[in-house]
Amino acid sequence: MPHDTPTAHPSSPDKYDTLRLENQLCFGLYAAAHAMNRAYRVALGPLGLTYPQYLTMLALWEIDRQSVSELGQRLRLDSGTLTPVLKRLESAGLVRRSRNRADEREVEISLTDRGSAMRDEALGVRETIVCRLGMGDDEIRNLRRDMGKLLERLDATETGDFGRPRLQSADDRRRGVVELSETWRVGSTGVSARVSEHGAELVSVTDKAGEELLWQAGPEWPRHAPALFPVVGRLKGDALRHGGESYRVTQHGFARDRRFEWVERSEARAVLALTDDAESRAIFPFAFRLDATISAEGSRLTVAHTVSNPGDVDLPFSIGAHPGFRWPLVEGVEKSAHILEFEARETGVRRSVVDGGLLGEESDLPFDGVTLPLDEALFARDALVMPDVASRSVRYVALGPDGEELRALTVSWRGYRDLGVWSAPKGAPFLCVEPWRGMASQADWDGEFARKRGVVLLPPGHSQHFEWSVAV
């Protein structure tokens, strides 16, 4: 009986070429990941660590004492995968597990002395891998950025936001520290912070005791402290009108979703820059440079932005800060036991928020102009929007049962004129204190962007400086 012999299937190259193994991007990534794991297996042999254990130690060397859920989000591991890794590290005497004193349900992971000391032993691991790859720093950096963009696109498809760059969801990543995006910590003995190249966004602010003050993202709001540029709020129809053309610019602009270039990094400060390119000019047809400087001195952290116009026509823009702080500020204190104290008595108005982010009617301020009691009901209809505030600082205060001050942060600003105070309308453990220069469009306004209320017109060759700070 004759044996069947395999025959090639007659096909059109155009029809089936996409199914060839060598044409699969996923296979290239899959094979490269396995090869990288093999390389690390050799490099990690002297440390006695597996690759998942090494990644876990890297995360803890960067930020000690994290909850299991925080580690899982940062490493993109579910609890079923991460728990055995942590148990083996604990058995090896490298980490310890303990209950959070404020919430006994939460397990925290911290380094032992032996685990901390291993950091020095691990210094040669990356050098070993780099030598094996035979790649220069620029090649590695570019490859990481390409992988970061790929990951962002894949994340976007999971949220129905395909094709639109965004900061990745906190459900998928560490709450704030952007995977595959470089971060840098500034500060040491007093307040310290970590900033990401993604949006030049603060992703962590800690006091001298190491306590986190910044909202660490979550499903209620997957950001931390984004910079808003070149618009603040929403334009009607997301349309920026200029010279008879309409450009699609979504809420709060695009800077928060772009990668900035590092200009300077030191213990005292980090400087990053974003400049216009073909991608930005397709939706915002102006030349610009946006510099972000994050610096720490003593108990004060300062975030400064300088907008420069290298073009030959006026640069219209708005700019704002959107830091989210923990609410409650002190564990165990009711959210309603917090206030905002304004530097000067506010006698202006509140603008309502309508139609998904546009400005509606004016109304009286819902407080005496000096002390604003905080409560979730305040944000039932979105943000508290205050144009042209008299104050240039507010104190965010947690109060004890007898009205005593338990803790306070002072948020100050220069160059900004308007203020937004916001939390998620359905309740969330964060409070945003947002100094702005410019606001959302009025619901009944749909004109030229350069004529919009609050927009800055920056002449060619000029720069303008804006900054906010938090003192703890």
Secondary structure, DSSP 8 states (H G I E B T S, - for coil): ------------HHHHGGGSGGG-HHHHHHHHHHHHHHHHHHHTGGGT--HHHHHHHHHHHHS-SEEHHHHHHHHT--HHHHHHHHHHHHHTTSEEEEE-SS-TT-EEEEE-HHHHHHHHHTHHHHHHHHHHHT--HHHHHHHHHHHHHHHHHHHHHHTT-TTS-----TTTS-SSS-TTS-EEEE-SSS-EEEEETBTTEEEEEE-TT--B-B---BTTB--SS-EE-S-SS--GGGEEEETTEEEE--TT-SGGGSB-EEEEE-SSEEEEEEE--HHHHTTS-S--EEEEEEEEETTEEEEEEEEE--SSS-EEE-EEE--EEESSSSTTS-GGGEEEEESS---SEEEEEETTTEEEEEEE-SS-SSEEE--GGGGTTS-EEESS-S-SEEEEEEE-TTS-EEEEEEEEEES--EEEEE--TT--SEEEEEEEES---BTT---BGGGSTT-EEE-TT-EEEEEEEEE-
